[in-house]
Amino acid sequence: MWKVSWLLNFLITDANEQESMENFNKNGVIEAPESGFKMPLHYPKYTKDDYEKMEEWRLDLLLSDYGLLVFHDTTLHEKRAIAIETFLWPHAY
């Protein structure tokens, strides 16, 4: 009887791992299939100076990776402020 329970446990665990692996995309982002929510696996490790020197396209990519919508009329200065306020602790800036 223990062999049957072990086999069932193995199959259930293997199915769960396979399902969670399918939720990873090429960029290392976990996607929940029912909601479309995306969350990168790593928190950005930039300093305030890094954000202040970062190119606009890189800021756009970073903000979109974390699901932060930025409108087309948002200036580069505003994008940098959003990134700094979102990703840095208050004592860091």
C-alpha positions as CSV (number, residue, x, y, z in Angstrom):
1,M,0.0,0.0,0.0
2,W,2.9,2.4,0.7
3,K,4.1,2.0,-2.8
4,V,0.8,3.2,-4.2
5,S,0.7,6.3,-1.9
6,W,4.4,7.0,-2.8
7,L,3.6,6.8,-6.5
8,L,0.5,9.0,-6.2
9,N,2.5,11.6,-4.2
10,F,5.3,11.5,-6.8
11,L,2.9,12.0,-9.7
12,I,1.1,14.9,-8.0
13,T,4.4,16.6,-7.1
14,D,5.7,16.1,-10.6
15,A,2.5,17.5,-12.1
16,N,2.7,20.6,-9.8
17,E,6.4,21.2,-10.7
18,Q,5.6,20.8,-14.4
19,E,2.7,23.3,-14.1
20,S,4.9,25.9,-12.3
21,M,7.7,25.5,-14.8
22,E,5.2,26.3,-17.6
23,N,4.4,29.6,-15.8
24,F,8.1,30.8,-16.3
25,N,8.8,32.7,-19.5
26,K,12.1,33.3,-21.2
27,N,12.8,36.4,-19.1
28,G,12.5,34.6,-15.7
29,V,9.1,36.1,-15.1
30,I,6.4,34.0,-13.4
31,E,3.0,34.4,-15.1
32,A,-0.2,33.4,-13.4
33,P,-2.3,32.1,-16.3
34,E,-5.7,33.0,-15.0
35,S,-5.0,36.6,-14.2
36,G,-2.1,37.6,-16.5
37,F,-0.2,39.1,-13.6
38,K,3.6,39.2,-14.1
39,M,6.2,39.5,-11.4
40,P,9.9,39.3,-12.1
41,L,11.9,37.0,-9.8
42,H,14.4,39.6,-8.7
43,Y,14.0,43.1,-7.2
44,P,16.1,45.7,-9.1
45,K,19.3,46.5,-7.3
46,Y,20.0,50.0,-8.7
47,T,21.1,53.0,-6.7
48,K,19.6,56.5,-6.9
49,D,22.6,57.5,-9.1
50,D,21.9,54.5,-11.4
51,Y,18.3,55.6,-11.9
52,E,19.4,59.2,-12.5
53,K,21.8,58.2,-15.2
54,M,19.6,55.4,-16.8
55,E,18.5,55.8,-20.4
56,E,14.8,56.3,-21.1
57,W,14.4,53.0,-23.0
58,R,15.8,51.1,-20.0
59,L,13.5,52.9,-17.6
60,D,10.6,52.1,-19.8
61,L,11.5,48.4,-19.9
62,L,12.1,48.2,-16.1
63,L,8.8,49.9,-15.3
64,S,6.9,47.7,-17.8
65,D,8.5,44.6,-16.4
66,Y,7.0,45.4,-13.0
67,G,3.6,46.3,-14.5
68,L,3.9,50.0,-13.9
69,L,2.1,51.8,-16.6
70,V,3.8,54.9,-17.9
71,F,2.0,57.1,-20.3
72,H,3.6,58.4,-23.5
73,D,3.5,62.0,-22.3
74,T,5.5,61.2,-19.1
75,T,8.8,62.9,-19.1
76,L,12.1,61.2,-18.5
77,H,12.4,63.1,-15.2
78,E,9.0,61.8,-14.1
79,K,9.9,58.2,-15.1
80,R,13.1,58.5,-13.0
81,A,11.1,59.8,-10.0
82,I,8.7,56.9,-10.3
83,A,11.5,54.3,-10.4
84,I,13.3,55.9,-7.4
85,E,10.1,56.2,-5.3
86,T,9.0,52.6,-6.3
87,F,12.2,50.7,-5.9
88,L,14.3,52.5,-3.3
89,W,13.6,52.6,0.4
90,P,13.0,56.2,1.7
91,H,16.3,56.3,3.6
92,A,18.2,55.4,0.4
93,Y,17.3,58.7,-1.3
